[in-house]
Amino acid sequence: MLFNIFISDVDCGIKCTLMKFADDTKVSREVDTLEGRATLQEDMHRLEEWANKNLMKVSKDMYKVLHLGQHNPGVQHRLGSTWLERSSVERDLWVLVDKKLNMSEQCAAVAKQANRMLGCINKGVTSSNKEVIIPLYSALVRPHLKCCVQFWSPLYKKDVERLERAQRRATRMIKGLGSLPYEERLRELGLFSLEKRRLRGELITMFQYLKGGYKEDGDSLFTRSHMEKIKGNG
């Protein structure tokens, strides 16, 4: 709490979007104009001055610049006298974000973690009954596949399939179900596919928004249209 109070004024005078975390600070800005690029660089100087004024050492080697957008000019920026290194992918609150924002890196990472955990379960647990495997899968494997999924939901079919393979593997491990098709295994176990779980979550979120559950956050993101005539749907 004291540390949060100490860094509470780090955004004073900052014109760009600044996000503060316990041990991290992120600055972002549109750089499609010369003015935008100059403003971002000025804010970097302000952060350097703030750190010096408060006798804080900035780990400049940990600062990276992630250029987003297909036509991003990729301008270099510096913190003090140090030019910041460019990066093609960075981890933001445990989610891998790459410059294309297609989330393939994140899908590959969580699928690898899930398969590693399934391997540990397969080697360390002697019983293959569903009463044993399903609770272990739900507690130790599936959280990797759906943590923060509202942010990184896969866009491409190859990534959807990559995640689904982990659940396929888990259902094959259960005694007496290995020879059944995937859909039948899900019905026997009372499970949904991961793709259907994501869709269900999105529908629940949209329903809550329409009922006013996210009024403040939703209004800052987009507005509802009250037009009766919509293209292709009278």
C-alpha positions as CSV (number, residue, x, y, z in Angstrom):
1,M,0.0,0.0,0.0
2,L,2.8,2.4,0.9
3,F,4.5,1.6,-2.5
4,N,1.3,2.3,-4.4
5,I,1.0,5.7,-2.6
6,F,4.6,6.4,-3.4
7,I,4.1,5.9,-7.2
8,S,0.7,7.5,-7.3
9,D,2.0,10.7,-8.9
10,V,4.0,9.0,-11.6
11,D,1.4,10.0,-14.2
12,C,1.4,13.7,-13.4
13,G,1.9,15.7,-16.6
14,I,1.7,12.5,-18.7
15,K,-0.3,13.1,-21.9
16,C,-0.2,9.5,-23.2
17,T,-2.1,6.5,-21.8
18,L,-0.3,5.3,-18.7
19,M,-1.0,2.1,-16.8
20,K,0.5,1.5,-13.4
21,F,1.0,-1.8,-11.8
22,A,2.9,-2.9,-8.6
23,D,6.2,-3.5,-10.4
24,D,5.5,-2.3,-14.0
25,T,4.5,0.8,-15.9
26,K,3.1,0.8,-19.5
27,V,2.8,3.9,-21.7
28,S,1.0,3.8,-25.0
29,R,0.1,6.3,-27.7
30,E,-1.0,6.5,-31.4
31,V,2.1,7.3,-33.4
32,D,0.6,7.8,-36.9
33,T,1.6,11.5,-36.8
34,L,4.8,13.3,-35.9
35,E,2.9,15.0,-33.0
36,G,2.0,11.7,-31.5
37,R,5.6,10.4,-31.7
38,A,6.9,13.6,-30.2
39,T,4.4,13.4,-27.3
40,L,5.3,9.8,-26.5
41,Q,9.0,10.7,-26.4
42,E,8.3,13.7,-24.2
43,D,6.4,11.5,-21.7
44,M,9.3,9.1,-21.7
45,H,11.5,12.0,-20.6
46,R,9.0,12.9,-17.9
47,L,9.1,9.3,-16.5
48,E,12.9,9.5,-16.4
49,E,12.8,12.8,-14.6
50,W,10.3,11.4,-12.1
51,A,12.5,8.4,-11.3
52,N,15.5,10.6,-10.8
53,K,13.6,13.1,-8.6
54,N,12.3,10.2,-6.4
55,L,15.7,8.5,-6.3
56,M,14.4,5.4,-8.0
57,K,16.5,3.3,-10.3
58,V,14.8,2.4,-13.6
59,S,15.6,-1.0,-15.1
60,K,16.1,0.3,-18.6
61,D,17.2,-3.1,-20.0
62,M,13.7,-4.4,-19.1
63,Y,11.9,-1.7,-21.0
64,K,10.7,-2.8,-24.5
65,V,8.9,-1.1,-27.3
66,L,6.0,-3.1,-28.9
67,H,4.9,-1.6,-32.2
68,L,1.3,-2.4,-33.0
69,G,-0.5,-2.0,-36.3
70,Q,0.3,-3.0,-39.9
71,H,1.5,0.4,-40.9
72,N,3.2,1.4,-37.7
73,P,6.4,3.4,-38.6
74,G,8.4,1.6,-35.9
75,V,10.0,4.7,-34.5
76,Q,12.7,4.1,-31.9
77,H,12.3,5.7,-28.5
78,R,14.7,6.3,-25.7
79,L,14.5,6.6,-21.9
80,G,17.1,9.2,-20.9
81,S,20.2,8.5,-23.0
82,T,19.3,4.8,-23.5
83,W,17.6,3.7,-26.7
84,L,14.9,1.1,-26.0
85,E,15.0,-2.3,-27.6
86,R,12.2,-3.3,-29.9
87,S,10.2,-6.4,-29.3
88,S,7.8,-8.5,-31.4
89,V,5.9,-10.1,-28.4
90,E,5.6,-9.2,-24.7
91,R,3.8,-10.7,-21.7
92,D,1.1,-8.4,-20.3
93,L,-0.4,-9.7,-17.0
94,W,0.6,-13.2,-18.0
95,V,-0.9,-12.9,-21.5
96,L,1.5,-12.9,-24.5
97,V,0.7,-10.0,-26.8
98,D,2.4,-9.8,-30.2
99,K,2.6,-7.0,-32.7
100,K,-0.1,-8.6,-34.9
101,L,-2.5,-9.1,-32.0
102,N,-3.6,-12.5,-33.4
103,M,-2.9,-14.3,-30.1
104,S,-1.2,-17.3,-31.7
105,E,1.8,-17.0,-29.3
106,Q,-0.5,-17.1,-26.3
107,C,-2.5,-20.1,-27.7
108,A,0.8,-22.0,-28.2
109,A,2.0,-21.1,-24.7
110,V,-1.1,-22.2,-22.8
111,A,-1.5,-25.4,-24.9
112,K,2.1,-26.3,-24.0
113,Q,1.4,-25.7,-20.3
114,A,-1.8,-27.7,-20.4
115,N,-0.1,-30.7,-22.1
116,R,2.8,-30.6,-19.7
117,M,0.3,-30.8,-16.8
118,L,-1.6,-33.6,-18.5
119,G,1.7,-35.5,-18.8
120,C,2.3,-35.1,-15.0
121,I,-1.2,-36.4,-14.3
122,N,-0.8,-39.3,-16.6
123,K,2.5,-40.3,-15.0
124,G,1.6,-39.6,-11.4
125,V,-1.9,-40.9,-11.1
126,T,-2.6,-44.6,-11.3
127,S,-6.4,-44.5,-11.6
128,S,-8.0,-43.5,-14.9
129,N,-11.5,-43.4,-13.7
130,K,-13.5,-40.3,-14.6
131,E,-14.1,-39.5,-10.9
132,V,-10.3,-39.0,-10.7
133,I,-9.3,-37.6,-14.0
134,I,-12.1,-35.0,-14.5
135,P,-11.5,-33.2,-11.2
136,L,-7.8,-33.1,-11.8
137,Y,-8.3,-31.8,-15.4
138,S,-10.8,-29.1,-14.2
139,A,-8.5,-27.9,-11.4
140,L,-5.1,-28.2,-13.0
141,V,-5.4,-28.1,-16.8
142,R,-8.4,-26.2,-17.9
143,P,-7.5,-23.0,-16.0
144,H,-4.5,-22.7,-18.3
145,L,-6.7,-22.9,-21.3
146,K,-9.3,-20.3,-20.2
147,C,-7.4,-17.9,-17.9
148,C,-8.1,-14.3,-19.2
149,V,-9.6,-15.9,-22.4
150,Q,-11.9,-12.9,-22.7
151,F,-8.8,-11.0,-23.8
152,W,-7.0,-13.5,-26.0
153,S,-9.8,-15.7,-27.4
154,P,-8.2,-17.4,-30.5
155,L,-8.9,-15.9,-33.9
156,Y,-7.7,-18.7,-36.2
157,K,-8.9,-22.2,-36.7
158,K,-5.4,-23.6,-36.1
159,D,-5.3,-22.0,-32.7
160,V,-8.8,-23.2,-31.8
161,E,-7.8,-26.7,-32.7
162,R,-4.5,-26.4,-30.8
163,L,-6.4,-25.7,-27.6
164,E,-9.0,-28.3,-28.3
165,R,-6.4,-31.0,-28.6
166,A,-5.5,-30.6,-25.0
167,Q,-9.1,-31.4,-23.9
168,R,-9.2,-34.3,-26.4
169,R,-6.1,-35.8,-24.8
170,A,-7.6,-35.4,-21.3
171,T,-10.9,-37.2,-22.3
172,R,-8.9,-40.0,-24.0
173,M,-7.1,-40.7,-20.7
174,I,-10.4,-41.8,-19.1
175,K,-10.9,-45.5,-18.8
176,G,-13.4,-46.9,-21.3
177,L,-13.7,-43.8,-23.4
178,G,-10.5,-43.7,-25.4
179,S,-12.1,-45.4,-28.5
180,L,-15.1,-43.1,-28.7
181,P,-15.3,-40.0,-30.9
182,Y,-14.5,-36.8,-29.2
183,E,-18.1,-35.5,-29.2
184,E,-19.4,-38.7,-27.7
185,R,-16.8,-38.5,-24.9
186,L,-17.9,-35.0,-24.1
187,R,-21.5,-36.2,-23.8
188,E,-20.6,-39.1,-21.6
189,L,-18.7,-36.7,-19.3
190,G,-21.2,-33.9,-19.4
191,L,-18.6,-31.5,-20.8
192,F,-18.6,-28.8,-23.5
193,S,-15.9,-28.2,-26.1
194,L,-13.6,-25.3,-25.2
195,E,-14.9,-23.4,-28.2
196,K,-18.5,-23.7,-26.9
197,R,-17.4,-22.7,-23.4
198,R,-15.9,-19.5,-24.8
199,L,-19.0,-18.7,-26.8
200,R,-21.2,-19.4,-23.7
201,G,-19.0,-17.0,-21.7
202,E,-19.3,-14.3,-24.4
203,L,-23.1,-14.7,-24.5
204,I,-23.3,-14.4,-20.7
205,T,-21.2,-11.2,-20.8
206,M,-23.3,-9.7,-23.6
207,F,-26.6,-10.5,-21.7
208,Q,-25.2,-8.9,-18.5
209,Y,-24.2,-5.8,-20.5
210,L,-27.7,-5.5,-22.2
211,K,-29.2,-5.8,-18.7
212,G,-27.0,-2.9,-17.4
213,G,-24.5,-5.0,-15.5
214,Y,-21.5,-3.2,-17.2
215,K,-23.0,0.2,-17.8
216,E,-20.0,2.3,-16.8
217,D,-17.4,0.1,-18.5
218,G,-19.6,-0.6,-21.5
219,D,-20.4,3.0,-22.2
220,S,-16.7,3.9,-22.4
221,L,-16.1,1.2,-25.0
222,F,-19.1,1.4,-27.3
223,T,-22.7,2.7,-27.5
224,R,-25.8,0.8,-28.3
225,S,-27.7,1.7,-31.5
226,H,-31.5,2.1,-31.2
227,M,-32.1,1.9,-35.0
228,E,-34.8,-0.4,-36.0
229,K,-33.5,-1.0,-39.5
230,I,-30.3,-3.0,-39.6
231,K,-28.6,-4.2,-42.8
232,G,-29.9,-7.7,-43.7
233,N,-32.3,-7.8,-40.8
234,G,-35.5,-5.8,-41.0
